[in-house]
Amino acid sequence: MPIGVDIDVMLARRKMSVGELAERVGITPANLAVLKNGRAKAVRFATLAALCEALECQPGDLLRWEPEDTPTG
């Protein structure tokens, strides 16, 4: 997937658990795990804003673009 997710990095920096972040953001730990593991197809701006508020960070601290590997031949 060309979008990398660094929620786990910010959780470690803030010394916060997944359960605590989920509670602060207002989503289930299972849904947070889907986001954290990069399996989500989309994220609402409201959820992204709540994550940034809870983690005191910018969206770019949580998401990054990664170029897809292009086959050479």
N, C-alpha and C positions, 0 to 999 in steps of 0.2 A: 504494500500500500504506500503511496507516495506521501502520505501525511504521517509523521511520527508523533507519538504522544509521550510527553515527559511528566505526567502527573506524579508518577512514582518518585521522580527526582525531587520535585517540589515537596512531596510528602516527607521525604527523608530530610530535606533542608529545614523544614518547619517542625520536624520531630512530631508528626501527626499521624494517627492511624487512619486507615481507610474508613473504619466505622465512624470516627469523629468527623472526618471530612464529609462523609455522606449525610450525617445528621445536620451539620452546618449548612450544607447546600440544599438539603430537603429532597434527596433522592435515596433510593435503596442502595445498600452496599453492593448488591448484585449488579445494578445498573452502573454504578461507579466502576466496578470491575470491568464491565464491557467497554467503557470509555478508556480506562487506564490501560487495558491490554490491546487497544487499537482495533477492537472488533466492531465498534460503532460505525454505522453508515452515515450518521449525521449527529450534530449536537446543536441544541437550541442556543441562541445567543443569550437568553436568560440564564441557562445553565452554565454557559461559559463565563458569564459575568459573575455568577454566584461562586464559581470555582476560584476566579481571580480575587474576589473579595475575601473569601475564606483563607486563601493561601497568600494574600497580599502580594500579588504578582500581576504581570501583564499576560495577555493571551499568547504572545510569542514565547513566553516561558513554558507554556504547556503544550503548544503545537509547533511543529516545524515541517517544512516541505523537504522531502527527499526525492531526488530524481530516480525514476525507475531504471533498473538495469536494462540497457539495450543490448540485444544479442549482437555479437560481432561475427562476421563471417565473410 
